[in-house]
């Protein structure tokens, strides 16, 4: 019994230390981050366009969170910056947003 617990603990530690690398910080239990993608200038009076998609149980993802969709939604022709926002609870429900600013 004791040997089984030690093996189980060792496997759990190994799994936690060998996680996958990601360009976006992700929490196992909860994630709510906003990450910059690109910026070309610091301008004022910009239009903002957003696009969205949702993920359910990590199995089904629907929506269009592309830069092109965000540009269309904001009436933007010249992109100045792009940000990306992710929110997830236990990996069961995820909401993803692309935020484009421009003219």
C-alpha positions, 0 to 999 in steps of 0.5 A: 500500500505504501509503495503504491502511494509513493508511486502515485505521488511520484507520478503526480509530481512528474505530471505537474512538472512536465506540463506543455509550454504555451504562449498563453498563461493557462491555469488548470482551475481558472484562467482569465488573461488578456495578452497582447499580440501586436501593436504598430503605433500608439494612436488615439481615437481608434475604432475597436472591433471584437470577435469571439468563440467558445469552447465546451468541455474541450471537445467542441469549439464554435465561433470566429475569433479571427482578426478579420472578423474583429476588423469587420465588426469594428469597421476597421481597415487599418489595424494598429493593435491586436489583443487576445483574451481568454477565460476558462473554468476547469477547461469545461467552458472557455471563452476567447476574444480577439480585440482589434484597434485601428482606423 
